[in-house]
């Protein structure tokens, strides 16, 4: 027999836990399902030296202070430990090692969730898995010889895991720039970039970048018609690539456009052989496991502020879901509290979508 809960939250990262925090405050029964073996695992699995470019003050979740000095930049393991302690302090019901493989509406209302631990049902479901979870590699990756070591940033750990001497990092956004700089300590590194990215320092006048975005009301402001444009915009946080290259000695190259054997060809007509390639080419979404009429023509959820037209189905923690801060640690609480209010006010356990329809 399927286990039932009024609300099931899929994903036990910061977004899912904040949803749980507000659900508990509202007295609404819920269960959080997470595929990891430990709360905070998604942070622990990032590369070893990762340091957040958000100061500790803006790494806090509602109801619990982030430990240590508020103006410092925490490591990914500190963030993971904080999330784990958050779930414990607030006694949030997280069921680990539970992967949701399918979600579909029930004829009698609510939803059925298929998982590796059995079947669950719920009146309401909050999908808080994060939009971009599938590693993306361009087609030219298939053209390289098998003895060229290839790894995506989602699986990279440290320079010791990269064999050989000459390494190409493809993609010069935040992950690519940080990993390329780290690899220069042990390897000869080339960083290939596509279109130039705007960059901002991690701090300005001794205050973190997100502090300024908060004080000027930029990050939490509703995006409205600008949401799609900002959704695609990436900002390099920290020094420019030119400054990084000058400091570390790595070479900057234009876009990688072709490959063959051990050789990668660049947009300016140059080419070079490499022992290894790190693909900092980002992630793609995959909501194919959701069998409900909420996905648009490109497979992304159609919603207003996380509320869909499918009664009782919500999304949380997506990039630019409602504001630029929707996918950021500190600001996700605004969207989470909003969704919980929708659930609390829903008649007979079903969500209202009138407000969303009025916005379209």
Legacy VTK file of the C-alpha trace (Angstrom):
# vtk DataFile Version 3.0
C-alpha trace
ASCII
DATASET POLYDATA
POINTS 360 float
0.000 0.000 0.000
1.318 3.441 -0.936
2.438 5.758 1.866
0.423 8.986 1.875
1.301 12.502 3.027
-0.599 15.729 2.572
2.517 17.293 1.031
5.607 15.647 -0.450
8.660 17.757 -1.195
10.999 16.241 -3.790
14.557 17.271 -3.014
16.274 17.806 0.324
18.636 20.625 -0.594
18.273 24.151 0.710
15.075 24.807 -1.278
13.326 21.649 -0.117
14.368 22.188 3.499
13.115 25.780 3.516
9.793 24.563 2.122
9.738 22.073 5.008
10.487 24.856 7.494
7.409 26.831 6.411
5.226 23.734 6.118
6.089 22.856 9.700
5.349 26.391 10.899
1.956 26.161 9.179
1.205 22.817 10.840
0.888 21.011 7.497
1.948 17.325 7.435
4.727 16.705 4.919
7.590 14.447 3.904
10.822 15.344 2.118
12.244 12.755 -0.276
15.912 13.014 -1.225
18.096 10.727 -3.342
21.261 11.379 -1.338
22.743 9.230 1.397
23.197 12.285 3.614
21.572 15.709 3.874
23.792 18.187 2.052
25.239 15.589 -0.295
24.754 17.725 -3.390
27.171 20.253 -1.886
29.627 17.631 -0.652
29.862 16.128 -4.140
31.219 19.347 -5.692
34.940 19.755 -6.290
37.145 19.787 -3.205
38.263 23.423 -3.153
34.927 25.028 -4.058
34.270 28.204 -2.125
30.949 30.023 -2.424
30.987 33.561 -3.779
28.062 34.367 -1.490
29.113 35.677 1.917
27.971 33.694 4.960
25.293 36.262 5.785
23.479 35.337 2.569
24.007 31.599 2.976
21.569 31.558 5.902
18.224 29.800 5.821
15.256 31.107 7.863
15.399 30.298 11.545
19.107 29.522 11.840
22.242 31.658 11.735
25.171 30.557 9.578
28.161 29.947 11.884
31.286 32.082 11.868
32.035 35.545 10.577
29.200 36.828 8.396
31.402 38.518 5.789
33.474 35.460 4.857
32.968 33.093 1.920
32.107 29.583 3.188
33.456 26.395 1.645
31.128 23.865 0.055
31.631 21.467 2.993
30.685 24.193 5.471
27.528 24.766 3.447
26.774 21.035 3.467
27.281 20.807 7.236
25.030 23.825 7.780
22.232 22.315 5.680
22.534 19.026 7.557
22.384 20.787 10.925
19.389 22.803 9.699
17.383 19.668 8.970
18.277 18.311 12.404
17.605 21.459 14.400
14.156 21.964 12.881
13.380 18.233 12.926
12.441 18.130 9.268
11.309 14.679 8.065
13.835 13.889 5.345
13.803 10.387 3.889
17.192 9.737 2.290
18.197 7.360 -0.515
14.790 7.810 -2.119
14.883 8.676 -5.817
11.641 9.750 -7.449
11.465 8.190 -10.910
7.922 9.151 -11.957
5.192 11.566 -10.937
1.646 11.464 -12.259
-1.815 12.707 -11.254
-4.256 10.350 -9.541
-7.834 10.000 -10.816
-9.151 10.720 -7.327
-6.967 13.828 -6.925
-3.428 14.467 -5.827
-0.365 12.672 -7.149
1.351 9.309 -7.180
5.132 9.137 -6.964
7.122 6.097 -8.030
10.447 5.759 -6.196
13.185 3.196 -5.635
11.700 2.718 -2.163
8.127 2.110 -3.288
5.072 4.198 -4.112
3.968 7.387 -2.363
0.881 9.557 -2.746
0.263 13.179 -1.831
-2.367 15.884 -2.164
0.343 18.403 -3.023
3.856 18.010 -4.443
6.639 20.598 -4.372
9.404 19.814 -6.875
12.567 21.282 -5.351
15.176 19.299 -7.264
16.747 22.257 -9.040
16.245 22.789 -12.748
19.724 22.090 -14.095
20.897 18.636 -13.039
22.022 16.798 -16.190
25.658 17.293 -17.223
26.016 18.656 -20.757
28.913 17.975 -23.109
29.031 19.284 -26.694
29.125 16.871 -29.625
32.826 17.461 -30.245
33.581 15.535 -27.032
32.799 12.347 -28.967
35.512 13.173 -31.512
38.397 12.900 -29.058
40.412 9.703 -28.637
39.572 7.439 -25.735
42.969 8.056 -24.124
42.140 11.759 -23.720
40.802 12.002 -20.191
37.449 13.826 -20.140
35.470 14.966 -17.118
32.597 17.367 -16.538
32.800 19.940 -13.748
29.948 18.092 -12.043
32.290 15.120 -11.548
35.646 16.925 -11.170
37.233 16.674 -7.711
40.791 18.064 -7.696
43.959 18.403 -9.866
45.224 14.981 -8.729
42.295 13.383 -10.545
43.436 14.805 -13.898
46.160 12.737 -15.623
48.721 14.048 -18.070
50.265 17.456 -18.326
48.284 19.614 -20.763
44.639 20.327 -19.900
41.925 22.179 -21.774
39.026 23.674 -19.796
36.065 24.379 -22.079
33.725 27.025 -20.679
34.810 30.172 -18.881
31.952 30.931 -16.518
32.450 30.668 -12.753
33.119 26.928 -12.487
35.419 26.832 -15.499
37.416 29.871 -14.419
37.888 28.576 -10.859
38.870 25.067 -11.902
41.223 26.306 -14.625
43.016 28.536 -12.128
43.353 25.644 -9.688
44.744 23.319 -12.363
47.573 25.743 -13.213
49.324 24.640 -10.015
49.965 21.199 -11.497
49.213 21.386 -15.231
49.676 23.510 -18.318
46.195 24.938 -18.835
44.256 26.427 -21.722
40.855 27.990 -21.001
38.491 28.207 -23.982
35.735 30.798 -23.767
32.743 31.584 -25.946
31.047 34.957 -25.702
32.650 37.370 -23.203
30.904 37.507 -19.843
30.374 40.553 -17.630
32.251 40.215 -14.363
31.953 41.692 -10.893
34.273 41.361 -7.928
33.188 39.187 -5.023
33.319 42.286 -2.820
32.918 46.005 -3.427
33.823 48.517 -0.717
34.346 45.563 1.660
30.794 44.280 1.143
29.827 41.098 -0.698
28.240 41.393 -4.137
24.964 39.961 -2.850
24.900 42.495 0.014
24.716 45.292 -2.555
22.116 43.408 -4.602
20.004 43.055 -1.479
20.328 46.636 -0.240
19.409 48.070 -3.645
16.509 45.649 -4.011
17.835 44.180 -7.244
18.002 40.485 -6.373
14.593 40.116 -4.752
12.690 42.287 -7.225
10.064 40.399 -9.298
11.397 39.920 -12.828
8.066 40.057 -14.650
8.752 40.364 -18.391
12.530 40.304 -17.934
12.567 36.794 -16.484
13.433 34.963 -19.716
16.241 37.345 -20.628
17.895 37.192 -17.220
17.396 33.428 -17.068
19.991 33.065 -19.828
22.424 35.651 -18.493
25.593 34.518 -16.719
27.843 36.746 -14.639
31.463 35.930 -13.847
31.977 36.712 -10.172
35.548 37.590 -9.260
38.494 38.890 -11.301
38.365 39.038 -15.087
39.724 36.154 -17.132
42.595 38.345 -18.241
43.619 38.974 -14.640
43.329 35.279 -13.814
45.459 34.371 -16.827
48.116 36.932 -15.934
48.281 35.675 -12.345
48.322 31.948 -13.119
50.004 31.720 -16.507
47.169 29.861 -18.214
46.421 30.641 -21.841
43.067 32.001 -22.965
41.703 30.596 -26.214
38.558 31.357 -28.203
35.637 28.954 -28.552
36.463 25.274 -29.196
34.755 24.374 -32.481
36.062 20.946 -33.500
38.197 18.044 -32.368
39.872 14.901 -33.623
42.273 12.454 -31.984
44.008 14.431 -29.254
43.605 17.746 -31.049
41.107 20.509 -30.368
40.477 23.231 -32.954
39.580 26.767 -31.948
37.474 29.468 -33.559
40.511 31.547 -34.584
41.937 28.674 -36.643
44.521 27.541 -34.096
44.701 24.010 -32.678
46.481 22.147 -29.879
46.868 18.634 -28.484
45.701 17.859 -24.956
46.033 15.060 -22.424
42.755 15.945 -20.705
39.652 18.067 -21.143
37.448 19.479 -18.388
33.993 20.322 -19.697
32.659 23.414 -17.899
29.741 23.474 -20.309
26.928 23.594 -17.792
23.878 21.503 -17.083
20.531 20.912 -18.751
17.074 20.326 -17.326
15.208 17.026 -17.333
11.607 16.912 -16.164
10.717 13.944 -18.364
9.785 11.963 -15.245
6.818 14.307 -14.630
3.683 13.074 -16.414
1.458 16.102 -15.876
0.348 18.905 -18.233
2.775 21.496 -16.841
5.746 21.380 -19.234
6.121 23.748 -22.170
7.462 22.982 -25.650
11.076 22.863 -24.452
10.305 20.688 -21.426
10.410 23.403 -18.752
7.572 23.960 -16.244
4.933 26.527 -17.153
4.068 28.352 -13.934
3.520 31.600 -12.115
5.845 31.933 -9.148
6.109 28.154 -8.908
2.350 27.523 -9.035
1.222 25.486 -12.045
-2.189 24.938 -13.630
-2.051 21.330 -12.429
-3.825 21.479 -9.071
-1.433 20.800 -6.211
1.825 20.736 -8.214
4.482 23.363 -7.515
8.125 24.114 -8.341
10.706 25.749 -6.089
14.322 26.897 -6.337
14.421 27.355 -10.103
16.706 30.013 -11.540
14.769 33.270 -11.994
11.532 31.525 -11.011
10.105 34.810 -9.731
13.107 37.018 -9.032
16.818 36.834 -9.670
17.097 35.511 -6.110
14.764 32.538 -6.637
17.684 30.182 -7.209
19.902 31.718 -4.510
20.224 30.433 -0.951
19.072 33.460 1.052
16.180 34.474 -1.200
14.548 31.069 -1.807
12.616 31.588 1.420
10.413 34.201 -0.279
9.151 31.744 -2.898
8.922 28.883 -0.379
6.757 30.883 2.001
4.528 31.944 -0.886
3.960 28.335 -2.023
3.178 27.156 1.494
0.565 29.902 1.797
-1.036 28.598 -1.404
-1.157 25.098 0.048
-2.497 26.286 3.399
-5.342 28.185 1.729
-6.225 25.507 -0.801
-9.744 24.052 -0.387
-10.007 20.307 0.242
-6.264 19.849 -0.144
-6.211 21.257 -3.681
-4.247 24.302 -4.790
-5.766 27.496 -6.110
-4.454 28.655 -9.462
-6.691 31.706 -9.900
-3.862 34.104 -9.088
-1.585 32.515 -11.655
-4.253 32.630 -14.334
-4.816 36.307 -13.556
-1.137 36.963 -14.162
-1.035 35.323 -17.599
LINES 1 361
360 0 1 2 3 4 5 6 7 8 9 10 11 12 13 14 15 16 17 18 19 20 21 22 23 24 25 26 27 28 29 30 31 32 33 34 35 36 37 38 39 40 41 42 43 44 45 46 47 48 49 50 51 52 53 54 55 56 57 58 59 60 61 62 63 64 65 66 67 68 69 70 71 72 73 74 75 76 77 78 79 80 81 82 83 84 85 86 87 88 89 90 91 92 93 94 95 96 97 98 99 100 101 102 103 104 105 106 107 108 109 110 111 112 113 114 115 116 117 118 119 120 121 122 123 124 125 126 127 128 129 130 131 132 133 134 135 136 137 138 139 140 141 142 143 144 145 146 147 148 149 150 151 152 153 154 155 156 157 158 159 160 161 162 163 164 165 166 167 168 169 170 171 172 173 174 175 176 177 178 179 180 181 182 183 184 185 186 187 188 189 190 191 192 193 194 195 196 197 198 199 200 201 202 203 204 205 206 207 208 209 210 211 212 213 214 215 216 217 218 219 220 221 222 223 224 225 226 227 228 229 230 231 232 233 234 235 236 237 238 239 240 241 242 243 244 245 246 247 248 249 250 251 252 253 254 255 256 257 258 259 260 261 262 263 264 265 266 267 268 269 270 271 272 273 274 275 276 277 278 279 280 281 282 283 284 285 286 287 288 289 290 291 292 293 294 295 296 297 298 299 300 301 302 303 304 305 306 307 308 309 310 311 312 313 314 315 316 317 318 319 320 321 322 323 324 325 326 327 328 329 330 331 332 333 334 335 336 337 338 339 340 341 342 343 344 345 346 347 348 349 350 351 352 353 354 355 356 357 358 359
